């Protein structure tokens, strides 16, 4: 029955889908929910890992408000300070919000040779930071030689402590990114009900999923494990690597959703996606598993959200990582569009930088019930 409903949805969407650039279609609190706009966006507020995070952050709230979306699923709002700032700036338009503050109570002894960290940091500051190149891209090139000298434990420590890499070589460090915060946040013009957080079993990042009822939809906002090829996966884990860790999270989505019937929307940076025209595949077997579980994504022409034209990403090849998927939904019209892909300018270190709002582009979907 589930696959039949999914097929019906695909056929309806294929016949009734709205043009990608059609404007003016959105839900408004107090005026029913026959029309609804939902948006997923990885904000890239990874201080120390994604360049110009502090300079980009004040531009986020105005851009989000201008989107006119009714529901926002944000990822990589890592720090308490960034979340509270966004919460205050969005409150007038998005009075409802939900976030689960997770923590990391671990403490690890020194993991790195200080001299090796010094030379890697020097390479970052000379070759990557001034150009807005992310940490992940920097260790692949042009600082690959310096990175190769590090031990596996040191590489994992630096990946978890991008904002304070010296802690891995001087006094000890945390095991998880941003003191164990999960980086997820839901904002809505409509009431958020039955909101809850379910954790995943992970390393480096305390990942999980936010699940809530908004209007009559079950909304799941998440950020799945990424394929960190440059960071060695430890041997003492139940998973063989990043692909298996992500695959295990897919099974947890159903448990987190509970037994609530009706339409479910899954959105976020899923760090997986199929190959398509102009887009390379990423952990494609996991995206296929989502389709096999009954999710559909009726986007007419997939476009990269991790793109080569974004100086914060330096993506080679371009990937479609950010998604809005549906399961067990009634007939409705759906229109997808990519957002926040225009150049912006910020000032840092006495220079003006032309960059993007994040290392990801966002994805916004307009829904209209038939």
C-alpha positions in Angstrom: 0.0 0.0 0.0 2.8 2.4 0.9 4.5 1.9 -2.5 1.1 2.4 -4.2 0.7 5.7 -2.4 4.2 6.7 -3.3 3.5 5.9 -7.0 0.3 7.9 -6.9 2.2 10.9 -5.4 4.9 10.7 -8.1 2.3 10.6 -10.9 0.3 13.5 -9.4 3.4 15.6 -8.9 4.6 14.9 -12.4 1.3 16.2 -13.8 0.6 19.0 -11.4 4.1 20.2 -10.4 4.6 23.9 -10.4 7.4 25.7 -12.3 10.6 25.8 -10.3 10.6 29.6 -10.3 6.9 30.1 -9.5 6.5 32.6 -6.7 3.8 33.6 -4.2 2.9 30.1 -3.0 3.3 29.7 0.7 1.3 28.9 3.9 0.4 31.6 6.3 -0.4 31.0 10.0 -4.0 31.5 10.7 -5.1 31.0 7.1 -5.1 27.2 6.9 -2.4 24.9 5.6 -3.5 24.1 2.1 -0.3 25.8 1.0 3.0 25.4 2.8 6.6 26.4 2.1 9.4 24.4 3.7 13.1 25.0 3.5 16.3 23.1 4.4 19.6 24.8 4.8 23.0 23.8 6.0 24.2 27.2 7.4 27.9 26.3 7.4 28.4 27.9 10.8 31.3 25.6 11.5 33.8 28.1 13.1 37.3 27.1 12.1 36.1 24.6 9.5 34.1 26.7 7.0 35.6 30.0 6.3 34.1 33.4 7.3 31.5 31.9 9.6 31.5 34.9 12.0 31.2 37.3 9.1 28.4 35.4 7.3 26.2 34.8 10.4 24.6 38.2 10.6 23.4 37.8 7.0 21.5 34.6 7.7 18.4 35.8 9.4 17.6 38.5 6.8 18.0 35.9 4.0 15.8 33.3 5.8 13.1 35.9 6.5 13.2 37.0 2.8 12.6 33.3 1.7 9.0 33.6 3.1 9.2 29.9 4.0 6.8 28.7 6.7 9.1 26.0 8.1 12.9 26.1 8.4 15.1 23.1 9.0 18.6 24.4 9.7 21.8 22.4 10.2 25.3 23.4 11.4 24.0 26.0 13.9 26.6 24.6 16.2 27.2 27.1 19.0 24.8 28.3 21.6 25.7 31.9 20.8 24.8 31.4 17.1 21.5 29.7 17.9 20.4 32.3 20.4 21.3 35.1 18.0 19.3 33.5 15.2 16.4 32.7 17.6 16.1 36.4 18.5 16.5 37.7 15.0 13.8 35.3 13.6 11.4 35.5 16.5 9.0 38.0 15.0 8.5 36.0 11.8 9.1 32.5 13.3 7.6 32.5 16.8 8.0 28.7 17.2 11.3 27.0 17.5 12.8 23.8 18.7 16.4 22.7 19.4 17.9 20.0 21.6 21.1 21.0 23.3 23.3 17.9 23.3 26.6 17.9 25.1 30.0 16.2 25.1 31.3 15.3 28.5 34.4 13.5 27.3 37.9 14.7 27.6 40.9 13.2 25.7 44.5 13.5 26.4 46.9 15.1 23.9 46.5 13.4 20.5 48.9 15.3 18.2 52.5 16.1 17.8 52.6 19.9 18.4 55.2 20.5 15.7 53.0 18.8 13.1 50.0 20.8 14.1 52.1 24.0 13.9 53.1 23.4 10.3 49.5 22.4 9.3 48.1 25.5 10.9 50.7 27.6 9.1 49.7 26.0 5.8 46.0 26.7 6.5 46.7 30.4 7.3 48.8 30.9 4.2 47.0 28.8 1.6 43.4 28.2 2.7 42.0 30.7 5.2 42.7 33.8 3.0 41.0 32.2 0.1 38.0 30.9 2.0 38.8 27.3 1.5 37.2 24.9 4.0 39.2 22.7 6.3 38.1 19.5 4.6 39.1 20.8 1.2 42.3 22.3 2.6 43.7 19.0 3.9 43.0 17.4 0.6 44.8 20.2 -1.2 46.9 22.3 -0.8 47.9 21.2 2.7 47.8 17.4 2.0 51.5 16.9 2.7 51.3 18.5 6.2 48.1 16.6 6.9 49.6 13.2 5.9 52.2 13.5 8.7 49.5 13.3 11.4 48.5 10.2 13.2 45.0 8.8 12.7 44.0 9.8 16.3 45.3 13.3 15.6 43.3 13.6 12.4 40.1 12.6 14.3 40.9 15.0 17.1 41.4 17.9 14.7 38.2 17.1 12.9 36.3 17.4 16.2 38.1 20.5 17.3 38.2 22.8 14.3 37.6 25.9 16.4 40.5 25.1 18.7 43.0 22.7 17.0 45.8 23.6 19.4 43.9 21.8 22.1 44.7 18.5 20.4 48.5 19.2 20.8 48.7 21.2 24.1 46.2 20.4 26.8 43.6 17.8 25.6 40.4 18.0 23.6 36.8 17.0 23.2 35.8 13.9 21.2 32.8 15.6 19.4 32.4 18.8 17.3 31.4 22.0 19.1 31.2 20.5 22.6 28.7 17.9 21.4 26.1 20.1 20.0 24.1 18.5 17.1 23.6 21.7 15.1 20.0 21.2 14.3 17.2 23.8 14.7 13.6 24.0 13.6 11.8 27.4 13.1 8.2 27.7 12.1 5.5 30.3 11.5 3.0 27.5 12.6 2.9 25.8 16.0 5.5 23.0 16.5 3.9 20.2 18.4 5.1 16.9 19.9 8.7 18.0 19.2 11.5 15.5 20.2 15.1 14.6 19.5 16.4 11.1 18.8 20.2 10.6 18.9 22.2 8.5 16.4 25.2 6.3 17.3 28.1 8.3 15.8 31.7 9.5 16.2 33.0 13.1 15.8 29.5 14.7 15.5 26.6 14.1 17.9 24.1 13.5 15.1 20.4 12.9 15.5 16.9 13.8 14.1 14.4 16.4 15.2 10.8 15.1 14.8 7.7 17.3 15.2 4.1 17.7 14.1 3.6 20.9 12.1 0.2 21.5 10.7 -0.8 17.9 9.9 2.6 16.8 8.7 5.3 14.8 10.6 8.4 16.8 9.9 11.9 15.2 10.4 14.9 17.5 10.3 18.3 15.9 10.3 21.9 16.0 9.2 23.3 12.6 8.4 26.9 11.5 8.7 29.1 12.7 5.9 31.6 10.7 3.9 34.8 12.1 5.6 37.3 10.3 3.4 40.2 12.4 4.8 39.4 11.4 8.4 40.2 7.7 9.3 37.4 5.8 10.8 38.3 4.0 14.1 38.6 0.2 14.2 36.8 -0.2 17.6 33.3 0.8 16.4 30.3 -1.3 15.3 30.4 0.2 11.9 33.1 -0.4 9.2 33.2 3.3 8.2 31.3 6.4 7.3 28.9 4.7 4.8 27.8 2.1 7.4 27.4 4.7 10.1 25.1 6.7 7.8 23.2 3.6 6.8 22.4 2.8 10.4 20.8 6.3 10.8 18.3 5.6 8.1 16.8 2.8 10.1 16.5 5.1 13.1 14.3 7.5 11.2 11.2 5.3 11.4 11.7 4.7 15.1 12.1 8.4 15.7 8.9 9.1 13.7 6.9 6.8 15.9 3.5 5.4 15.0 2.0 8.7 13.9 0.1 8.0 10.6 -0.1 10.3 7.6 2.3 12.4 5.5 6.0 12.5 6.6 8.5 15.0 5.3 12.2 14.2 5.7 14.5 17.2 5.0 18.1 18.2 5.7 21.6 17.7 4.7 21.4 14.0 4.1 25.0 13.7 2.8 23.9 11.2 0.2 22.5 11.6 -3.3 22.2 10.0 -6.7 24.1 10.9 -9.8 22.3 13.0 -12.4 23.1 15.4 -15.2 25.8 17.7 -13.9 25.8 16.0 -10.5 27.9 13.1 -9.1 26.6 10.5 -6.8 27.5 10.4 -3.1 26.9 7.2 -1.0 24.3 6.3 -3.6 23.4 3.0 -2.0 22.0 4.9 1.0 19.9 7.2 -1.1 18.5 4.1 -2.9 17.7 2.7 0.6 15.6 5.8 1.3 13.6 5.2 -1.9 13.3 1.6 -1.1 11.8 2.6 2.3 9.0 4.5 0.5 10.4 8.0 0.4 10.0 9.9 -2.9 11.6 13.1 -4.0 9.8 14.4 -7.1 12.3 17.1 -8.1 12.1 17.7 -11.8 15.8 18.4 -12.4 18.3 17.8 -9.5 21.0 20.4 -9.1 24.0 20.4 -6.9 23.8 21.9 -3.4 27.6 21.4 -2.8 28.8 23.1 -5.9 32.0 24.0 -7.7 31.0 27.6 -8.1 30.9 28.1 -4.3 34.3 29.3 -3.0 33.4 27.9 0.5 33.0 24.4 -0.9 35.5 24.1 -3.7 33.5 21.1 -4.7 35.0 18.7 -7.2 32.8 17.1 -8.3 29.5 18.8 -7.5 27.1 16.9 -5.3 23.4 16.9 -4.5 23.4 16.5 -0.7 20.4 18.5 0.6 17.0 17.0 0.2 13.3 17.3 0.9 11.6 13.9 0.7 8.0 12.7 1.2 6.4 9.5 2.4 2.8 8.3 2.7 1.5 11.7 1.5 -1.8 12.6 -0.3 -2.0 14.1 -3.7 -0.5 17.6 -3.8 1.5 19.9 -6.1 5.1 20.3 -5.3 7.6 22.9 -6.6 11.4 22.7 -5.8 13.9 25.5 -6.1 17.5 26.0 -5.0 18.0 29.1 -2.8 20.9 31.1 -1.3 23.2 30.5 -4.2 23.9 34.1 -5.1 27.2 35.8 -4.3 27.5 37.9 -1.2 30.3 40.2 0.1 31.7 40.2 3.6 34.6 42.1 5.2 37.4 40.3 7.1 41.0 41.0 7.8 40.8 44.4 6.2 39.6 42.9 2.9 36.3 42.4 1.1 35.5 38.8 0.2 33.0 37.7 -2.5 31.7 34.4 -1.2 28.3 32.6 -0.5 26.1 32.6 2.5 27.2 29.0 3.3 29.3 26.2 1.8 25.9 24.6 0.9 23.0 26.0 -1.2 19.5 25.6 0.3 16.5 23.8 -1.0 12.9 25.2 -0.7 9.7 23.4 -1.6 6.3 24.9 -2.1 3.4 22.5 -1.3 -0.2 22.9 -2.5 -2.9 20.4 -1.5 -5.2 19.3 -4.2 
